[in-house]
Amino acid sequence: MDDEAVGSDEPAWIPVCDLSRLKAETIVRVAGRDMLVIWNEGDVVACDRACPHEQADLGLGQVTAGRLQCPRHAASFDLRGGAITAGWPSPPLRLYPVKVTGEQIWVEEPERRSGR
């Protein structure tokens, strides 16, 4: 995909990995970005790599029952909307649009759009 050909109002998409790799590893770091892609109960989810509560590396966490467990504390994030476990003082985990084309996983690049 040629970045120069992308219109200013069109999102840019980052190729991450193939679907078979994600299924095998469950959590994959997006190269060059502070983002993760996660295999969650048959769905691909993209999110920030840093926990919004304590900035822990969520790439070291575990995925259980549709939730991403933070490796630093007992809280977890719902992978459908990003909400943290009730009672924790934290904003939700930021999620990003994902598309799968064939076997390739793509994540929409955050804040790529022009227009200040």
N, C-alpha and C positions, 0 to 999 in steps of 0.2 A: 504494500500500500504506500503510495507516494504522498508524503506530508504536504508537498507543495501543491498537489492537486486537490487537497481537502479545502472546501470552502470555509470562510471565516465563521459561519454559523453551524458548521457540521462538526460533530465530535470526532476526535482522533482516537483510534483504537490501537492498543498495544498488544502484540502477540505475546502470549505468556508461555504456554506449553501445550502438549497434546493431551487429550482426554484420558488416554490410558495411563500416562504418567501421574496425573492428578488422582485417578482412582487408586493407584498403587501407593501413593504417598500421603493422601488425604489433605495435607497442607503444603502448598508450594509458594515460595517467595517470588514476587515479580521482580525480575532483574532490573536494577537501577532505580527502583521506586520503593517507597516504604509502604508496600501493599502486599496482601496475600490473596491467593485463590484457594478455596476450600471445597472439598467434595463433601456435601451434606445431604445424606439420605436421597441420593439420586439427582441432586441439583448442584450447580456450580455457583458459588458465592464469592464475591470479591470484597475485601474490606481493608481498613487501615491495619498496618502491622503493629502499631503501638497501642497499648491499652489506654483508653482515654481517662482512666482512673489513676493509674500509677506509672504509665508509660512503659510497662513491661513488654517484652517481645512476644506477641501473641503467636508468632510462628513456632514457639516452644510449647504452646498450649495443646490441649486435647479437644477433639470434637466428640460430643456425647449427646445423643437424643436431641439433635437440632440446636445444640448450644456449643459455643466456643469457650472453653475454660481458660481463665487467665492463669499463667504459671506462677504468678507472684502472690495472689490472694484467692480467696474462696469464691469470688464472684465469677459469673459467666454471662455471655452475651447471646441473645436469641439471634440466630442467623437468618431469620426472615425479616426482621426490622431493626436489629441492632440494640434493642433494649437490654439494659443490664439487670441482673438479679435484683429483685425488690429490696429496698433498704440501703442500697449502696449509693453514696452521693457522687454520681458520675453522669456525664452526658452519654447518649447512646453511642455505640460503635458505628462509625461511618461506613456505609456500604456503597459499592459502585456498580454501575450497569455492566453486565457481562453478556457476551454472545458466543455461541459455539458454531463454527462453520466447518462442516466435515468433522474432523477430529481436533481442529485447532481451537483453543480457547483464546478469546480476546477480551480485554478490559478497557472500558472507556477511560481515556486519560483525563485525570482531574484538572479542572481549571485551564483547559486547553483553548477554550473559545476566546477569540479576540474581541476587542471592544472593551475599553477600560471603563 
